[in-house]
Each structure stands twice: as structure tokens, then as C-alpha cells.
Amino acid sequence: MSSTELPSVPPTSVLPKAASVRVAEGERLRSVRLPGVTLTVRSRPPTRAGLQPALCVHGLGGSSQNWSALMAQLDGVVESEAVDLPGFGDSPPPDDGNYSITAHARAVIRHLDASGRGPVHLFGNSLGGAVCTRVAAVRPDLVRTLTLVSPALPELRIQRTAVPTGLLGMPGVAALFTRFTREWTAEQRVRGVMALCYGDPGRVTPEAFGYAVEELERRLRLPYFWDAMTRSARGLVNAYTLGGQHGLWRQAERVLAPTLLVYGGRDQLVGFRMAQRAARTFRDSRMLTLPNAGHVAMMEYPETVATAFRELLEETIGRGERGSRTESEAGPDTGVRPDTDLGPMPGTGTGVRPDADLVSRPDAGPESGSGTGSSSGAFSERAGGSAGSGS
């Protein structure tokens, strides 16, 4: 092992137990043991019987807490769960130390298979968006609808503000960063993250800021914190380089589920220009653009994102959920089947806020995605559109 590499992580069975994670009012936490991983799952008990299930997947450095605000907004609409990916939140590292997009997708699939909750309304943010895209492509039977908030799909022209996050996956960079920032307080680190991820950090309440500081202090005490961050960042970069049927854009073309795409105009990590490419690629998509939002719109504008999802849900119910199409309706067989065929394992309307722009046609407006569509909240269906990959 190079002197600049992170040290190996102790087996899960001997890891120290950190302080308890925060559980908001109305939430529950449980631990789920699956082959190769143990996942912590955050949930809200259903307010009534018969609600369809939903599962939320966070981004790099996040946790299931990133979805608490949106889950609360969806009470009475779906039965919500959010998962801590292996090595994040309160989930211990995976047994094999694999943090690739494929491995994260496999963990989500195993959870859904074991729980029997599928098909679910699947939500993903950033890295979680890439994970959910892969899950929806290879296991369409598990996904009822797909909602992607600033999904981390490959970009040829990466924003300069996103470069440090990508560099985190390079050997030795995390160790250098930890030495450079050794004297930084948790408050300073949280302010930096919020400045990067929020369109307007001033929207964060003092109470929420305090909770974020407490959570970061807890996670910094975990011996595998930087290892999980580094290897997951490396897994994302590796996924960007995959071609053929395992490429993320190619898999996006194969997604059958009705898809809601959410992009923030002030996103410093995922280029706003990617919104139009995504809308052309996902065959049954509709798009919500939030000019003042950053990278975590479900945290900044949970009411608006919830409204857009409710309209997606009403639309799919209104058409008899034909979005969950059979193979004969969906076209040729993708050739991808459960869990084991996830690709190579690289490296180890109404009530919409005025700042929301609900684009009525995915191909409307300039490539920059500045948003020229109607803000009435009406979505137009994009079924069977050609999935051009763009550039």
C-alpha cells in the first residue's frame, strides 16, 4: 500500500459505535442485514393503509437524513424509506470494501428484493441518482417511477467547482486534504459544504445547521469516514469511463419507468446544461427546473419537489400506470437481468412556488436549461421518445 493511501478499515464486527444519529419526529431507524452489507434504513410509518412504497438514495457524503424534509412532505402520498448507503450515515462499510456505483446499486437491489416492497417510487440525488439510474435500468420490475435530483451522470465539460470532488477519488488526495484541513472546525466544514451544495445557504435555519454540525462531528470520529468518501468518489469517476451497455447514459436510455428530473440553476456540482440532455435521454421524462436551487433541491425546496412528484404520481395512476410497461410494450429485451448482471466491478401544479419552472416539454428552451416552459404545474407525457445521447 502506498504511503499516501488510506489505511485499511477494521472489520465491521470490531468497529467502534459512534454517537447515535438524529431521528426526526415521526421517523424510525432500523438495521437491515443483507449479503455483504448492513444497511440502516430511515422510514416514516404510513399515515394510512394502501400507500405505495418509496425508497430514497442520498449522494456522496450524504445520508438518509437528506430526505427527511421531502419524506415529511410526502406523508399520506407514499410510504417513505431512505437508505444509508454502505459506509455512510449509520451504515457500516461493505464487507468487501467495494464502493463502486455497481456495488451501491447491488445493495439497493438486495434491500428491495429482501423487503419485498418493489416496485417502488425510487428517488436519487447526485451519486444516488447514478445508482438509481442503474437500478432502474437493470431491474425495471423494482421501479414504479424514478425521481432524480441533480443526478451525477457523466459530463464532458465538468464545472470547475466540481473538480475537487472528483479529485477526492485519486489516491493520496484524501490524505493530503485531511492534513491540510486538520485545524478546521466542524462548523467551518459544514459551512463549506453548504456553500457548495445550496443555491442559497441562508435558507438553512440555525437549528438545521446545528444538527448538521453534530452529524459531521459524529461521522468524523468513524475510522472509515474518509475511506468511504474516497472510494465512492473513485467509483463514480470509474463509472463515468464505462462504455457500452454499462455506460450510465446508455443505461438511462433503457429506463422504462416514468421519470421526473429535477435540476437547480445554481448547482455547482452537476451542470444545469445537463438537464436538456437528460430530458432527451430518459424516454418517459418530465422536468422540474428550480433556478434558485443548488445541488440538493429536495432539501432546499421540499414542498416544490413534493408537488412535482405528486403530479407525476397522479399522471401515472391516471393512465393506469402504463409507465410500468411490459417487455412487449417497452421494445427489445435489454438483456440485463437481476442483481448479478449489473456490469463490471471497476476498481475495487398547483401550489408551485414562483421560483419553480415546470418545463412542459423536455426539448423546450435553450440548451442551458434556462426554463421557458409553463409554470402551471401541468406535465406533458414524453412516452416512447428517442433517447439521443447528446454530447
C-alpha positions as CSV (number, residue, x, y, z in Angstrom):
1,M,0.0,0.0,0.0
2,S,1.3,3.4,-0.9
3,S,2.2,5.7,1.9
4,T,-0.4,8.2,0.6
5,E,-3.2,5.6,0.6
6,L,-5.7,5.5,3.4
7,P,-5.2,2.8,6.0
8,S,-7.3,-0.4,5.8
9,V,-10.6,-0.3,7.6
10,P,-11.2,-2.8,10.5
11,P,-13.8,-5.5,10.1
12,T,-17.3,-4.3,10.7
13,S,-17.6,-6.5,13.8
14,V,-14.9,-4.5,15.6
15,L,-15.8,-1.0,14.6
16,P,-16.5,1.4,17.4
17,K,-20.0,2.5,17.9
18,A,-20.3,6.3,17.3
19,A,-22.9,8.5,18.9
20,S,-26.5,7.9,17.8
21,V,-27.7,9.6,14.6
22,R,-30.6,12.0,14.8
23,V,-34.1,10.7,14.2
24,A,-36.6,13.4,13.5
25,E,-40.2,13.3,14.8
26,G,-42.2,10.7,13.0
27,E,-39.2,8.8,11.8
28,R,-37.8,5.4,12.7
29,L,-34.4,3.7,12.1
30,R,-33.8,0.1,11.7
31,S,-30.8,-2.0,10.7
32,V,-31.1,-4.5,7.8
33,R,-28.6,-7.3,7.4
34,L,-28.1,-8.4,3.8
35,P,-25.5,-10.5,2.0
36,G,-22.2,-8.5,2.2
37,V,-23.7,-5.3,3.7
38,T,-25.7,-4.0,6.6
39,L,-27.9,-1.0,5.8
40,T,-29.5,1.5,8.1
41,V,-33.0,2.4,6.8
42,R,-34.9,5.5,7.9
43,S,-38.7,5.4,7.5
44,R,-41.9,7.2,8.3
45,P,-44.8,5.0,9.3
46,P,-47.6,5.2,6.8
47,T,-50.5,7.5,7.7
48,R,-53.0,5.2,6.1
49,A,-53.1,1.7,4.6
50,G,-52.6,1.0,0.9
51,L,-49.9,3.6,0.2
52,Q,-47.3,2.7,-2.4
53,P,-43.7,2.3,-1.2
54,A,-40.9,4.8,-2.0
55,L,-37.2,4.5,-1.4
56,C,-34.7,7.4,-1.4
57,V,-30.9,7.2,-2.0
58,H,-28.6,10.0,-1.0
59,G,-25.5,11.4,-2.7
60,L,-21.8,11.4,-1.9
61,G,-21.1,12.4,1.7
62,G,-24.8,12.5,2.4
63,S,-27.1,10.2,4.4
64,S,-30.8,9.2,4.7
65,Q,-31.3,12.5,6.7
66,N,-31.0,14.4,3.4
67,W,-34.5,13.1,2.6
68,S,-36.2,13.8,5.9
69,A,-37.9,17.1,4.7
70,L,-39.2,15.6,1.5
71,M,-40.4,12.4,3.2
72,A,-42.4,14.5,5.6
73,Q,-44.0,16.4,2.7
74,L,-45.0,13.0,1.2
75,D,-46.8,11.7,4.2
76,G,-50.2,10.4,3.0
77,V,-48.8,10.1,-0.5
78,V,-46.4,7.2,-0.3
79,E,-44.8,5.0,2.3
80,S,-41.3,6.5,2.5
81,E,-38.0,4.9,3.3
82,A,-34.5,6.3,2.9
83,V,-31.4,4.2,3.0
84,D,-27.9,4.9,4.3
85,L,-25.6,3.6,1.6
86,P,-22.7,1.3,2.9
87,G,-20.2,3.4,4.8
88,F,-22.4,6.5,5.0
89,G,-24.9,7.7,7.6
90,D,-25.2,4.9,10.2
91,S,-24.4,2.0,7.8
92,P,-21.1,0.3,8.3
93,P,-18.7,-0.3,5.4
94,P,-19.4,-3.1,3.0
95,D,-17.8,-6.4,3.8
96,D,-15.7,-6.3,0.6
97,G,-14.8,-2.7,0.7
98,N,-16.4,-2.1,-2.7
99,Y,-17.9,1.4,-3.1
100,S,-18.5,1.4,-6.9
101,I,-21.7,2.5,-8.4
102,T,-22.4,-1.1,-9.2
103,A,-21.9,-2.2,-5.6
104,H,-24.1,0.6,-4.3
105,A,-26.8,-0.4,-6.8
106,R,-26.5,-4.0,-5.8
107,A,-27.0,-3.0,-2.2
108,V,-30.2,-1.2,-3.1
109,I,-31.5,-4.1,-5.2
110,R,-30.8,-6.6,-2.4
111,H,-32.7,-4.4,0.1
112,L,-35.7,-4.2,-2.3
113,D,-35.6,-7.9,-3.0
114,A,-35.3,-8.8,0.6
115,S,-38.0,-6.4,1.8
116,G,-40.5,-7.4,-1.0
117,R,-41.5,-3.7,-1.3
118,G,-41.0,-3.4,-5.0
119,P,-41.9,-1.9,-7.3
120,V,-41.1,1.3,-5.5
121,H,-41.1,5.0,-6.3
122,L,-37.3,5.4,-6.4
123,F,-35.6,8.7,-5.6
124,G,-31.9,9.5,-6.0
125,N,-29.7,12.6,-5.6
126,S,-26.3,13.1,-7.1
127,L,-24.3,9.9,-6.7
128,G,-27.6,8.3,-5.6
129,G,-29.1,9.5,-8.9
130,A,-26.5,7.5,-10.8
131,V,-27.1,4.5,-8.5
132,C,-30.9,4.7,-9.1
133,T,-30.4,5.1,-12.8
134,R,-28.5,1.8,-12.9
135,V,-31.1,0.1,-10.6
136,A,-34.0,1.2,-12.9
137,A,-32.2,0.1,-16.0
138,V,-31.2,-3.4,-14.8
139,R,-34.3,-4.2,-12.6
140,P,-37.3,-2.4,-14.1
141,D,-39.5,-4.8,-12.1
142,L,-38.4,-3.0,-8.9
143,V,-39.1,0.6,-10.0
144,R,-42.6,2.2,-10.4
145,T,-41.4,5.7,-11.0
146,L,-37.9,7.4,-10.9
147,T,-37.2,10.8,-9.5
148,L,-33.7,12.1,-10.0
149,V,-32.4,15.3,-8.2
150,S,-29.2,16.5,-9.9
151,P,-28.2,13.0,-10.9
152,A,-24.4,12.5,-11.3
153,L,-24.3,11.4,-14.9
154,P,-21.2,11.8,-17.0
155,E,-20.3,15.3,-18.2
156,L,-17.7,16.1,-20.8
157,R,-17.3,19.6,-19.5
158,I,-17.2,19.4,-15.8
159,Q,-17.8,22.6,-13.8
160,R,-14.6,23.9,-12.1
161,T,-16.4,23.9,-8.7
162,A,-17.0,20.1,-9.1
163,V,-13.3,19.3,-9.8
164,P,-12.2,19.0,-6.1
165,T,-14.9,16.4,-5.5
166,G,-13.8,14.3,-8.5
167,L,-10.1,14.7,-7.4
168,L,-11.1,13.2,-4.0
169,G,-11.1,9.8,-5.7
170,M,-7.5,10.0,-6.7
171,P,-5.0,8.1,-4.5
172,G,-3.5,10.2,-1.8
173,V,-5.7,13.3,-2.2
174,A,-7.9,12.5,0.7
175,A,-4.9,12.1,3.0
176,L,-3.5,15.4,1.8
177,F,-6.8,17.1,2.3
178,T,-7.2,15.8,5.9
179,R,-3.7,17.1,6.7
180,F,-4.4,20.4,5.1
181,T,-7.8,20.8,6.9
182,R,-6.7,19.3,10.3
183,E,-7.4,22.6,12.1
184,W,-10.8,23.2,10.5
185,T,-13.7,23.0,12.9
186,A,-16.9,21.1,12.2
187,E,-18.7,24.4,11.8
188,Q,-16.2,25.6,9.1
189,R,-16.5,22.3,7.2
190,V,-20.3,22.4,7.3
191,R,-20.4,26.0,6.1
192,G,-18.1,25.0,3.2
193,V,-20.3,22.1,2.2
194,M,-23.5,24.2,2.4
195,A,-21.9,26.9,0.3
196,L,-21.1,24.2,-2.3
197,C,-24.4,22.4,-2.2
198,Y,-27.1,25.0,-1.6
199,G,-28.2,27.7,-4.0
200,D,-28.8,30.0,-1.0
201,P,-27.1,28.7,2.2
202,G,-29.0,31.5,4.0
203,R,-32.1,29.3,3.7
204,V,-30.6,26.9,6.3
205,T,-32.1,27.5,9.7
206,P,-29.8,27.8,12.8
207,E,-31.4,24.6,14.1
208,A,-30.7,22.7,10.9
209,F,-27.1,24.0,10.8
210,G,-26.6,22.8,14.4
211,Y,-27.9,19.3,13.5
212,A,-25.5,19.2,10.5
213,V,-22.6,20.1,12.7
214,E,-23.5,17.4,15.2
215,E,-23.8,14.8,12.5
216,L,-20.4,15.7,10.9
217,E,-18.7,15.6,14.3
218,R,-20.1,12.1,14.8
219,R,-19.0,10.9,11.3
220,L,-15.5,12.3,11.6
221,R,-15.0,10.0,14.5
222,L,-15.7,7.0,12.4
223,P,-12.4,5.3,11.2
224,Y,-13.8,4.6,7.8
225,F,-15.3,8.0,7.0
226,W,-12.6,9.2,4.6
227,D,-12.2,5.7,3.1
228,A,-16.0,5.6,2.2
229,M,-15.8,9.1,0.7
230,T,-12.7,8.4,-1.3
231,R,-13.7,5.0,-2.7
232,S,-17.2,6.2,-3.5
233,A,-15.8,9.2,-5.4
234,R,-13.4,6.9,-7.2
235,G,-16.3,4.6,-8.0
236,L,-18.3,7.5,-9.5
237,V,-15.3,8.6,-11.6
238,N,-14.8,5.0,-12.8
239,A,-18.5,4.7,-13.8
240,Y,-18.1,7.8,-15.9
241,T,-15.4,6.0,-18.0
242,L,-17.5,2.9,-18.7
243,G,-18.8,2.4,-22.2
244,G,-21.2,0.1,-24.0
245,Q,-24.2,-1.2,-22.3
246,H,-22.8,-0.4,-18.8
247,G,-22.3,3.3,-19.5
248,L,-24.7,5.4,-17.4
249,W,-26.1,7.3,-20.3
250,R,-26.7,4.1,-22.2
251,Q,-28.5,2.7,-19.1
252,A,-30.5,5.9,-18.8
253,E,-31.8,5.2,-22.3
254,R,-33.1,1.8,-21.1
255,V,-35.1,3.1,-18.1
256,L,-38.8,2.3,-18.6
257,A,-40.2,4.0,-15.5
258,P,-41.8,7.4,-15.8
259,T,-39.0,9.8,-14.7
260,L,-39.0,13.2,-13.0
261,L,-35.8,15.1,-13.5
262,V,-35.0,17.9,-11.0
263,Y,-32.2,20.4,-11.7
264,G,-31.1,23.5,-9.8
265,G,-29.9,26.6,-11.7
266,R,-27.2,27.3,-9.0
267,D,-25.9,23.8,-8.9
268,Q,-22.1,23.9,-8.5
269,L,-21.6,20.1,-8.8
270,V,-23.9,19.0,-11.7
271,G,-24.1,21.3,-14.7
272,F,-27.5,22.8,-15.3
273,R,-26.9,22.3,-19.0
274,M,-27.2,18.6,-18.4
275,A,-30.9,18.9,-17.8
276,Q,-31.7,19.0,-21.5
277,R,-29.5,16.0,-22.3
278,A,-31.2,14.0,-19.5
279,A,-34.6,15.0,-20.8
280,R,-33.7,13.7,-24.2
281,T,-32.2,10.5,-22.9
282,F,-34.8,9.2,-20.4
283,R,-37.6,8.0,-22.7
284,D,-40.5,8.9,-20.5
285,S,-39.4,12.1,-18.7
286,R,-40.7,15.4,-17.4
287,M,-38.5,18.1,-15.9
288,L,-38.6,20.5,-12.9
289,T,-36.1,23.3,-13.0
290,L,-35.5,25.4,-10.0
291,P,-33.5,28.5,-11.0
292,N,-32.5,29.4,-7.4
293,A,-31.8,25.9,-6.1
294,G,-28.4,24.3,-5.8
295,H,-27.4,20.6,-5.7
296,V,-29.9,19.4,-3.1
297,A,-33.3,20.7,-4.2
298,M,-35.2,18.2,-2.1
299,M,-33.6,19.9,0.9
300,E,-34.0,23.5,-0.2
301,Y,-37.4,23.3,-1.8
302,P,-39.1,20.1,-0.5
303,E,-42.6,21.4,-1.0
304,T,-42.0,22.1,-4.7
305,V,-40.3,18.8,-5.3
306,A,-43.2,17.0,-3.5
307,T,-45.7,18.9,-5.6
308,A,-44.0,17.8,-8.8
309,F,-43.8,14.2,-7.6
310,R,-47.5,14.2,-6.7
311,E,-48.3,15.3,-10.2
312,L,-46.1,12.5,-11.6
313,L,-47.9,10.1,-9.4
314,E,-51.4,11.3,-10.5
315,E,-50.3,11.1,-14.1
316,T,-49.1,7.5,-13.9
317,I,-52.3,6.5,-11.9
318,G,-54.4,8.3,-14.5
319,R,-53.0,6.3,-17.3
320,G,-53.3,3.1,-15.5
321,E,-49.6,3.0,-14.6
322,R,-48.7,2.2,-18.1
323,G,-45.4,3.7,-17.3
324,S,-44.6,0.3,-15.7
325,R,-44.7,-1.3,-19.1
326,T,-44.3,-4.9,-20.1
327,E,-41.4,-6.0,-22.3
328,S,-43.7,-6.2,-25.3
329,E,-44.6,-2.5,-24.9
330,A,-41.1,-1.4,-24.0
331,G,-39.4,-2.7,-27.1
332,P,-36.5,-5.1,-27.4
333,D,-35.1,-7.0,-24.4
334,T,-32.2,-5.1,-22.7
335,G,-30.5,-8.4,-22.0
336,V,-29.9,-7.4,-18.4
337,R,-31.2,-9.4,-15.5
338,P,-31.2,-9.3,-11.8
339,D,-28.6,-8.5,-9.3
340,T,-25.8,-10.5,-10.8
341,D,-25.8,-8.6,-14.2
342,L,-25.0,-5.2,-13.0
343,G,-21.9,-4.7,-15.2
344,P,-18.2,-4.8,-14.3
345,M,-17.0,-4.0,-10.8
346,P,-14.4,-1.3,-11.5
347,G,-11.7,-0.9,-9.1
348,T,-12.4,-2.2,-6.0
349,G,-49.1,22.0,-10.3
350,T,-50.9,23.6,-8.2
351,G,-49.2,25.4,-5.3
352,V,-45.9,25.5,-7.2
353,R,-43.6,28.2,-5.8
354,P,-42.8,31.1,-8.0
355,D,-39.1,30.1,-8.2
356,A,-40.1,26.8,-9.8
357,D,-40.1,26.3,-13.6
358,L,-42.1,23.2,-14.7
359,V,-41.0,22.6,-18.2
360,S,-43.9,21.3,-20.3
361,R,-41.7,19.8,-23.0
362,P,-38.3,18.2,-22.3
363,D,-36.9,19.6,-25.5
364,A,-38.2,23.2,-24.9
365,G,-35.9,26.1,-24.3
366,P,-32.2,26.6,-24.9
367,E,-29.5,24.0,-24.1
368,S,-28.7,25.9,-21.0
369,G,-32.0,24.8,-19.5
370,S,-32.9,28.3,-18.5
371,G,-36.6,27.3,-18.5
372,T,-39.1,28.7,-20.9
373,G,-41.9,26.3,-20.1
374,S,-45.1,26.8,-18.3
375,S,-45.2,27.2,-14.6
376,S,-48.8,26.0,-14.4
377,G,-47.7,22.6,-13.0
378,A,-49.0,20.6,-16.0
379,F,-46.7,17.9,-17.2
380,S,-46.8,16.6,-20.7
381,E,-46.1,13.0,-21.3
382,R,-43.0,12.0,-23.2
383,A,-43.6,8.4,-24.0
384,G,-41.5,6.5,-26.5
385,G,-39.2,9.4,-27.4
386,S,-35.9,8.6,-29.0
387,A,-33.1,8.5,-26.5
388,G,-30.4,10.6,-28.1
389,S,-27.2,10.7,-26.0
390,G,-26.3,14.2,-27.0
391,S,-22.8,15.5,-26.3
